[in-house]
Amino acid sequence: MPSTCRLFYYAEEGVARRIRRLQQSPRDRLTCFRNADWPRLFAWLDRQGTLHLAPQQRAAVRMALSEKVSVITGGPGTGKTTVTSAILQLLQAHRCSVLLAAPTGRAAKRLTEATGKPAQTIHRLLEFSPSASNHFLRDQDNPLDADMIIVDEASMVDLLLMNHLLKAVDVGTHLLLVGDVDQLPSVGPGHVLADVIRSETVPVTRLHTVFRQAATSTIVVNAHRINRGEMPRFSRRARDFFFFNRPNPTEAADLILDIVTRRLPRTFGYDPHEAVQVLSPMHRGAVGVAELNRRLQEVLNPPDPQKPQFHHGHRLFRAGDRVMQVRNDYERHVFNGDVGRIVAVDLEAQVVWVNFDGHTVVYEFHQLDQLVHAYAMSIHKAQGSEFPVVILPVVMPHYMMLQRNLLYTAVTRAREMVVLVGSRRALAMAVQNDRVVRRHTRLARRLREVPDMSAQPLYVR
C-alpha cells in the first residue's frame, strides 16, 4: 500500500473508531442533561427574551446535549446559529465548559461574532507546534478539557484534521459538528461531514424551515432554490439579488469592474475596498481570478509615486493592495485564507507589512509567494467566509466548474447582496449539474462496521 494511501487508511480507521468510542463510553461530562426537564429548560430560554426556538430547533438542542456525538446541518436561514446560541446559554447556566472551533480564522471570527463567545481555529485549539514531533500538543495523552466541543463549518474539515481533533477529545466530552453538508467539501482529503451523516451511526438534525426574517431575503430564498435544482428568481422589486446578462466573458469582466467601482458605491453606498468581494469558479480566462485581480488592482489601487511596489514573479504587490495568505504559517499566526491589506512596502529593507484585522505580519520579499491578491478569489477560497456583497461571473467558458454546490456555496457567502453576471444558459447549467466529483472514501462504511469499542484499547494512529 503506498504511503499516502496508508495515511488515509489509518486516518479513516482513527476517525471511525474514535467516534464510536466516544459514543460507547459510559463517561459523560453532561449527565446533568441526561434526565433533564426539557420543557422547563426551554421555558427558561424563552424567558431570556432573545431565543424562541421552533420544535425542530428544540430537538436539535436536546440532541446535542444528550448525545455524545451529534450533527446539526441545514442551509442558510434555518437557524443553525440560533441553536448553537441556545446550547451555549444552557451550558453556561449549568456552569459547563465549552470550546468553540472552526477550520479557518475567518470562520472562527464569524462564530465569535454570531455567538458572543470566543472561538478559535482547530489548529489553535489543538495547540499546533512546528517544533513538536507530532505537531499538535493536544492529543490522547493531553486531551482538551471541556464538557462540550462545538465545531462550526464542519463541512470544511478534512479527514486528517478530524482525526487529529478526535485524538484530543476526552471520552466524556460531547462533540457537536455544525455545518451545511450541501456546500463544497473540504479542500483536503475526505468528505467527513457527509460520510458521518451517510453512515447513519451518529444522531443528525437537519434543519429545513427557513424562518420569517430569513425568508424575506432573496439571497436565502434563491440559495434554497438552487440547492433544490431550481433556477433562482429575479424580481425588479428585489434589492439584494441581481442578474446581468453578459454572455461574452470580456463584456462580463468590464461590467463587473463597473459594478464594483461605480454602481455599488453610487447606488448603495458600498465601499469597494471593504464590502465587495468578487468570486470566480476558475483562475483562468477573462473572468478568472487572475485576470480579475489584475484589472481590479488597476482601478482600485492604481500606481502612485507615493505607493512603493515590488514585482514578485508575475504579481505586482503595491502598498494598499488587498491580499490573501495561501498557506498556514503557525509561527507568525497567519493562516490559509486570511485576508489583509498591505500597509507598507520597504524597498530598501525588502520587506512588506500586511495588516490582518489588526494583526500585522512582516514578509521578506522572498516570502511573498505566501500571498496572492484578493480583490477576486476562488469560491473554494471563500469557504467559511461571509461578505456584505458577492459578485459572481457565470459564463460558458467555465462550464467545467459550473456545478450546483459551487454556485450554492458562492451565493451563501453573501450577507446583503448577490450580483450574478453572465449568461442564463451557464446559470442553468450550474443549477442543473448536481454531479459532484466523487471522492472515494470508506468512512461511512467503517463507522457502520466498528465493533463495540467500550472495552477495547484504542490502538489507532
Salt bridges, closest charged atoms under 4 A:
GLU12 OE1 - ARG446 NE 2.78
GLU13 OE1 - ARG17 NE 3.25
GLU13 OE2 - ARG446 NH1 3.31
ASP28 OD2 - ARG34 NH2 3.38
ASP28 OD1 - HIS174 NE2 2.80
ASP46 OD1 - HIS52 ND1 3.56
ASP46 OD2 - ARG58 NH2 2.95
GLU127 OE2 - ARG138 NE 3.04
ASP145 OD1 - ARG29 NH2 2.75
ASP147 OD1 - ARG29 NE 2.85
GLU153 OE2 - ARG110 NH1 3.33
ASP170 OD2 - ARG27 NH2 3.02
ASP195 OD1 - ARG198 NH1 2.44
GLU230 OE1 - ARG225 NH1 3.20
GLU230 OE1 - ARG228 NH2 3.28
ASP254 OD1 - ARG295 NH2 2.76
ASP258 OD1 - ARG262 NE 2.77
ASP258 OD2 - ARG263 NE 2.85
GLU274 OE2 - ARG341 NH2 3.52
GLU291 OE2 - ARG294 NH2 2.54
GLU298 OE2 - ARG294 NH1 2.68
ASP321 OD2 - HIS373 NE2 3.18
ASP329 OD2 - ARG332 NE 2.84
ASP357 OD2 - LYS109 NZ 3.26
GLU364 OE1 - HIS366 NE2 2.76
ASP369 OD2 - ARG327 NH2 3.79
GLU386 OE2 - ARG110 NH2 3.57
GLU386 OE1 - ARG415 NH1 3.25
GLU416 OE2 - ARG415 NE 3.86
ASP434 OD2 - ARG404 NH1 3.99
GLU449 OE2 - ARG445 NE 2.90
